[in-house]
Amino acid sequence: MNNEQSIIYLDHAATSWPKPPAVTDAVVQAMLHDAANPGRGSHAMAVRASRVLFDTRKQLSKLFNIKNPNDIAFASNTTMALNMAIKGWLKPGDHVIATTVEHNSVRRPLFYLEQKIGIQVTYIEGDESGNINLDDVAKAIQPNTTLAVVNHSSNLLGTIMPVAEIAEITRKHGIKLLVDAAQSAGIIPVDVRAMGIHMLAFPGHKGLLGPQGTGGLYIDPELDLEPLLHGGTGSQSEAKEQPKVRPDRYEAGTQNTPGLAGLKIGVQHVLNETVQHIHQKEWSLAQRLIEGLQPIEGVKLLGPKAEQPRTGIVAFNVEGIDPSELSFILDQHYHIAVRAGFHCSPLAHACAGTTDTGAVRASVGIYSTESDIDALTLAVKEIVEQYRG
């Protein structure tokens, strides 16, 4: 049996697969024809490589309603982008507001700065489904609060956070808003200007359908971050200091031109499909999975209840079956790829009450089908019956 052809892939929250064929083609074409170093030369191939990067920025700007494409700094993933934002903005003594659905890509840099330079962090408690009370955000604000960090959608619970409403509260106090769009970029509409977002960290390899090793950070034009990396940019090479001009200030070193060529096509695919259509499709599939799993004996579903807003993430546990074992059986016997464990989100597991066990997470993507969902539901039912029998 050819696993590549037969696999039912329901791990899109980790990375989307398969990619649109045009994405793969774009990567190959860039390797063949545009593989020079962008910004490091005036010869034709270097110019074409630079054009690849700028065209990708333009597509991302269209998707996120960013006025100036040069306000996007490329990164290798969301984790790097979040580190760029958090370590580039915060100063000793600053206070940060975050939530208990944050990924370790936020929690760990904040903890590092707590230990290293003495920042303070207040985590807004989420309920069992990860929802927060907006009044708690207002109450958490202190005179030294300079940043609020919000996970747009939980990678465990699928909860969608009220970003615009949080921005309305923090804006009155001059607090900057950083949004982790790891699970929302290309899946939920994101408009940085309408939603009051000062920094947006996003991956290229998930909802944007691009290759791994791509992502970026939108930085409001009024913000100046301390660069995470210092080094060659291809510009102002005679100066000792990092250039002030964007995006060079935040992009030391050679960029991933082939990967970004693929990302450009991935974003175009999302724009053509529309984020609204993608979100509706993934929500419908999530609802189908919830409806299929709910009646199975011993199944406990995590996250928002049926018919409530969420992304295409459905996490669950089965009483008496270890999540890792269930995931292993699904993979080995049913060729269904899901993810078990703690998903780099221990705070979200604390909300859900699964700190001791972890959970199984199924997550749909643009190419997922109803038959994929039904196959997972049937497999879980069979496994439970075998255990109960």
Sequence and secondary structure as in RCSB ss.txt:
>XXXX:A:sequence
MNNEQSIIYLDHAATSWPKPPAVTDAVVQAMLHDAANPGRGSHAMAVRASRVLFDTRKQLSKLFNIKNPNDIAFA
SNTTMALNMAIKGWLKPGDHVIATTVEHNSVRRPLFYLEQKIGIQVTYIEGDESGNINLDDVAKAIQPNTTLAVV
NHSSNLLGTIMPVAEIAEITRKHGIKLLVDAAQSAGIIPVDVRAMGIHMLAFPGHKGLLGPQGTGGLYIDPELDL
EPLLHGGTGSQSEAKEQPKVRPDRYEAGTQNTPGLAGLKIGVQHVLNETVQHIHQKEWSLAQRLIEGLQPIEGVK
LLGPKAEQPRTGIVAFNVEGIDPSELSFILDQHYHIAVRAGFHCSPLAHACAGTTDTGAVRASVGIYSTESDIDA
LTLAVKEIVEQYRG
>XXXX:A:secstr
  HHHH EE BTTT   S  HHHHHHHHHHHHHS S TTS  SHHHHHHHHHHHHHHHHHHHHHT S GGGEEEE
SSHHHHHHHHHHHH  TT EEEEETT  HHHHHHHHHHHHHH  EEEEE   TTS   HHHHHHH  TTEEEEEE
ESB TTT  B  HHHHHHHHHTTT EEEEE TTTTTTS   TTTTT SEEEEESSSTT   TT EEEEE TT   
  S  S  SSSTT SS  SSTTGGG  S   HHHHHHHHHHHHHHHHH HHHHHHHHHHHHHHHHHHHTTSTTEE
E SS TTS   SEEEEEETTB HHHHHHHHHHHH EE EEE TT HHHHHHHT TTT EEEEE  TT  HHHHHH
HHHHHHHHHHHHH 
